[in-house]
Amino acid sequence: MLAYNCGPGVVNKSTVLKKLKSGNRDIFKSYTAHCRYKGKFHKQLHQRRLSEFAALFMP
């Protein structure tokens, strides 16, 4: 989902992918850090990342 929204280049360099490849599943902080638009924090993007994370990783 993050690759679709941010692009594969961003995801390939992100700490989210590095943590998942190493087996670390504690990615909440890294996943929700992708909420900037033109270099500034965007509240709606942060809300979207929270809902995506809940949909994908919460039972």
Helices and strands as residue ranges (DSSP letters): H 2-6, H 8-13, H 15-22, H 28-32, E 36-37, E 40-41, H 43-57
